[in-house]
């Protein structure tokens, strides 16, 4: 069963936010960034979905920028 992702603008060349898994999947050229955050709501400083999505997206951008 495929899980539905939401397009995520400003991350890599193509990216999606997967709400149910708290996961960003992004790619640029031939490089893939896939980051999922595990934990319960109490583990997160800010449980706002948009804050979490933005922070993980920014982390993916840093990884993609650092790649050769």
Beta strands, then each sheet from edge to edge (+ up, - down):
strand 1: 6-7
strand 2: 14-18
strand 3: 23-28
strand 4: 31-36
sheet 1: 1+ 2- 3+ 4-
end
